[in-house]
Amino acid sequence: MQKKSLIHNTDQIFLSDRQVAARYSISRQTPWLWLKQNKEFPRPFVFSKGCTRWRLSDLEKFEETQK
């Protein structure tokens, strides 16, 4: 019998601008401002009109570079 791995895969988790704002305790508009002002801030994925999401693993990598 194989053991199931409990690896947390953040590559498959996507966050809305509201969730990104909540993660950093900022306004909903701030991630969009960061996109314009900071070339290192992760670019979101556009899945459809009105559905733009940031990959959690990209945000975590960005956080590591800011330490």
C-alpha positions, 0 to 999 in steps of 0.5 A: 500500500502506498502512502499518500504524500501531504505535499502542499502544492501552491502551483495549483492555487490561484488568488483573486485580487481580493484574496491578494489584498487580504493576504497583504492587508492592503486595498484591492487596488494596491496589487494592480498598482504594484503591477505598474510600479514594481517589475518584480511583482508577479503577473496574474493569469487572465482566465477570461474577461473579469477573471484574473488570478495570481498563482500563490506559488508566484506570490510566495517566491516574490515574498522570499525576494523581499526579505 
